[in-house]
Amino acid sequence: MTFLVIKSSWQIRNTRPISAGRENAKVNTRHRVSRPFDSEVFSMELVKETMRALAFLSRLPVSPRWFVGYSGSLHDTVRGFPLAGVLIALPASIVLLVAVALDLPEIATALFVIVALIITTGALHEDGLADVADGFYGGNSVERRLEIMKDSAIGSYGTLALIISVLMKTALLATIVDRVGPFQAFVVVVGTEAASRATLVKFWQSLPSARAGGVADQAGIPNAEDANFALFLGAAVLAISYGTAGGLLAVIIAAFLTALVYLGFLGLCRETIGGQTGDTLGAMQQLATISLLLGLVIAV
């Protein structure tokens, strides 16, 4: 059985002409050139990076005007990943409010939100999670694991990983809707999508590419300055959203759990395949989403 008739959603977004952002996802590993700080220029550059990241990370339409003068380097857009996460969360958050207004059960509301996110992103990160589960636990060598992850077929481990992930996110979000209410849950979805993608960026920057010539390898690695900025921005959105829903304790517990998951998965990837691939980036986002929601549930 194939998953969305592709091997990896990370790869399809680098090769398939779905949007202007993906059409321009060329190989370029240069780092950002330092220049004197100008707040107006900085703000405009951040908006551009956000829209370019949005084109890659989602199926939402993005105007070609945001790609004028763009080199095509995906790693040059990472500062905009958290804000792209905010935009990606908005359709699902609106679905949440509509479901609550229709007086649907919390579990149904949560499931509709998860489905909306999957549709919005084209199951980009879910695909990575499935491939990682198949490769890491289906292979007995680095080469074999990478080969399995590159295969278009989904195996038992990948199927189970997707089922467990969807069930956990649905159950956790349903609990949050029940305990904090729909409007606080709205901002929680936004904060989670932003912070999980900030975690993805830092993970990407922290490991070398595991597969020479692979999609992640061709995309380059973000520099530490950009990755730290994305992490700071994601943390700020998390503090506001989770602080609104559950106070300081919720922010601390969610951040702590996510840090543990980040470090654990970082070590697992280093030990298992010697670095990161596009699939592991998607898996990191999914794991961060679960740990963030779990932290909030524990706090409230």
C-alpha positions in Angstrom: 0.0 0.0 0.0 1.3 3.5 -0.8 0.8 6.6 1.2 -0.7 9.4 -0.9 1.0 7.7 -3.9 4.3 9.2 -3.0 7.5 8.2 -1.1 7.9 11.4 0.9 5.9 14.6 1.1 9.1 16.4 1.7 10.4 15.2 -1.7 7.2 15.9 -3.6 7.3 19.5 -2.5 10.8 19.8 -3.9 10.0 18.3 -7.3 6.3 18.5 -7.9 4.9 21.8 -9.4 2.2 22.3 -6.8 2.9 25.9 -6.1 5.4 28.6 -6.8 7.3 27.8 -3.6 7.8 24.2 -4.6 8.7 25.1 -8.2 11.5 27.3 -6.8 12.9 24.7 -4.3 16.3 24.5 -6.0 19.6 23.4 -4.6 21.4 26.2 -2.8 23.4 25.8 0.4 24.7 29.4 0.9 24.1 31.1 4.2 22.4 34.4 4.7 24.7 37.4 4.2 25.1 39.6 7.2 24.0 43.2 6.8 23.2 46.2 9.1 19.9 45.8 10.9 16.9 47.7 9.4 13.6 47.0 11.1 11.5 47.7 8.0 13.7 45.6 5.8 13.8 42.8 8.4 10.0 42.8 8.8 9.5 42.6 5.0 12.0 39.8 4.7 10.3 37.9 7.5 6.9 38.2 5.7 8.5 37.0 2.5 10.1 34.0 4.3 6.8 33.2 6.0 4.9 33.1 2.7 7.6 31.1 1.0 7.6 28.6 3.9 3.8 28.5 3.7 4.0 27.4 0.1 6.2 24.5 1.0 4.6 23.5 4.2 1.0 23.6 3.1 -1.5 23.4 0.2 -2.7 26.9 0.8 -2.4 29.2 -2.3 0.5 31.6 -2.2 0.9 34.4 -4.7 4.0 34.2 -7.1 4.9 37.8 -6.2 6.4 36.5 -2.9 9.0 34.5 -5.0 10.4 37.4 -7.0 14.1 37.4 -6.5 14.0 34.1 -4.5 17.0 31.9 -4.9 15.0 28.7 -4.2 16.9 27.8 -1.0 14.4 26.2 1.4 16.8 26.7 4.4 16.7 30.4 3.8 13.0 30.5 4.7 13.2 28.9 8.2 12.7 32.1 10.1 9.2 32.1 8.7 8.3 28.5 9.7 6.6 29.4 13.0 4.5 32.1 11.5 3.7 29.8 8.6 2.5 27.4 11.3 0.2 30.1 12.6 -1.4 30.5 9.2 -1.7 26.8 8.7 -3.5 26.5 12.0 -6.2 29.1 11.1 -8.5 26.9 8.9 -8.4 24.1 11.5 -9.0 26.6 14.3 -12.1 27.9 12.5 -13.3 24.4 12.1 -13.0 24.0 15.8 -15.2 27.0 16.5 -17.8 25.9 14.0 -17.9 22.4 15.5 -18.4 23.8 18.9 -21.1 26.1 17.7 -22.9 23.0 16.2 -22.6 21.4 19.7 -20.6 18.5 18.4 -19.0 16.2 21.0 -15.5 17.2 22.0 -14.0 14.0 20.4 -15.7 14.7 17.1 -14.6 18.4 17.2 -11.0 17.4 17.9 -11.0 14.8 15.1 -12.4 17.4 12.6 -9.5 19.8 13.6 -6.9 17.1 13.0 -8.4 16.2 9.7 -8.5 19.9 8.7 -4.7 20.2 9.5 -4.0 17.0 7.5 -5.9 18.4 4.5 -4.2 21.8 4.8 -0.7 20.4 4.9 -1.3 17.5 2.5 -0.2 15.1 5.3 3.3 16.4 4.9 4.6 15.6 8.3 2.4 12.5 8.8 4.1 11.0 5.8 7.5 11.6 7.4 6.4 10.0 10.7 5.2 6.9 8.9 8.5 6.5 6.9 10.6 7.0 10.0 8.7 4.3 11.9 9.1 1.9 9.0 12.7 2.6 8.5 14.0 2.9 12.0 12.3 -0.3 13.2 12.2 -2.3 9.9 15.9 -2.1 9.1 19.0 -3.5 10.7 21.6 -1.2 9.2 21.9 2.5 8.3 21.8 1.7 4.6 18.7 -0.5 4.9 16.9 2.0 7.1 17.4 4.8 4.6 16.4 2.5 1.8 13.1 1.6 3.6 12.4 5.3 4.3 12.8 6.1 0.6 10.4 3.3 -0.4 6.9 4.5 -1.4 5.2 1.6 0.4 3.9 2.0 3.9 4.5 -0.9 6.3 3.1 -2.1 9.6 5.2 0.2 11.7 4.3 3.2 9.7 0.6 2.4 9.8 0.6 1.9 13.5 2.6 5.2 14.0 0.0 7.1 12.1 -3.0 5.5 13.9 -1.4 6.1 17.3 -0.5 9.7 16.4 -3.9 10.6 15.2 -5.6 9.0 18.2 -3.3 10.7 20.7 -3.7 14.1 19.1 -7.5 13.7 18.9 -7.8 12.6 22.5 -5.5 15.3 23.8 -7.2 18.1 21.9 -10.7 16.8 22.9 -9.6 17.0 26.5 -8.3 20.5 26.0 -11.5 21.7 24.4 -13.4 20.2 27.3 -11.2 21.7 30.0 -10.4 25.2 28.7 -13.2 26.0 26.3 -13.3 26.6 22.6 -11.7 30.1 22.3 -8.7 29.0 24.4 -8.5 25.8 22.4 -8.4 28.0 19.3 -5.2 29.7 20.4 -3.8 26.4 21.6 -4.0 25.0 18.0 -2.3 28.1 16.7 0.5 28.0 19.3 1.0 24.3 18.8 1.4 24.5 15.0 3.9 27.4 15.4 6.0 25.9 18.2 6.2 22.4 16.6 7.6 23.9 13.4 10.1 26.0 15.3 11.2 22.7 17.0 11.5 21.2 13.5 13.8 24.0 12.4 16.1 23.6 15.4 16.2 19.9 14.9 17.1 20.4 11.2 19.9 22.7 12.1 21.3 20.4 14.8 22.1 17.3 12.7 24.0 16.7 9.5 22.2 15.2 6.5 22.1 11.4 6.7 21.6 10.8 3.0 24.0 12.5 0.5 22.0 13.8 -2.4 18.7 13.4 -0.6 16.0 16.1 -0.5 17.1 17.4 2.9 20.7 17.4 1.9 20.0 19.4 -1.3 17.9 21.8 0.7 20.9 22.7 2.8 21.0 23.2 6.6 19.8 26.4 8.3 22.4 28.4 10.1 22.3 28.6 13.9 21.2 32.3 13.9 18.1 31.7 11.8 17.3 28.4 13.6 17.5 30.2 17.0 15.4 33.0 15.8 12.7 30.6 14.6 12.9 28.8 18.0 12.5 32.1 19.9 9.6 33.1 17.7 7.9 29.8 18.2 8.5 29.9 21.9 6.9 33.4 22.1 3.8 32.2 20.3 3.7 29.2 22.6 4.0 31.3 25.7 1.1 33.6 24.6 -1.2 30.8 23.5 -0.5 28.2 26.2 -0.3 30.9 28.8 -3.7 32.1 27.9 -5.1 28.6 28.1 -3.3 27.2 31.2 -1.1 29.8 32.7 2.7 29.7 33.2 2.7 26.1 34.5 1.2 25.0 31.2 3.9 26.7 29.2 6.7 25.3 31.4 5.4 21.7 31.3 4.7 21.7 27.6 8.2 23.2 26.8 9.9 20.8 29.2 8.2 17.7 27.7 9.0 18.9 24.1 12.6 19.5 25.0 12.9 15.9 26.3 11.3 14.6 23.1 13.5 16.7 21.0 16.7 15.5 22.7 15.5 11.9 22.7 14.7 11.9 19.0 17.8 13.8 18.2 19.9 11.1 19.9 17.9 8.4 18.2 18.4 9.8 14.7 22.1 10.3 15.4 22.5 6.7 16.5 20.1 5.1 14.0 20.9 6.8 10.7 23.7 9.2 11.6 21.8 12.4 11.0 18.5 13.8 9.6 16.4 13.4 6.5 13.3 15.2 5.3 11.2 12.3 6.9 12.8 12.8 10.3 11.9 16.6 10.1 8.3 15.7 9.6 8.4 13.1 12.4 9.9 15.7 14.7 7.0 18.1 14.1 4.5 15.4 14.8 6.3 14.3 18.0 6.5 17.9 19.2 2.8 18.4 18.5 1.9 15.5 20.8 4.3 16.5 23.5 3.0 20.1 23.6 -0.6 19.0 23.8 0.3 16.4 26.4 2.0 19.1 28.5 -1.0 21.3 28.4 -3.4 18.5 29.4 -1.2 17.7 32.4 -1.2 21.3 33.5 -4.9 22.0 33.1 
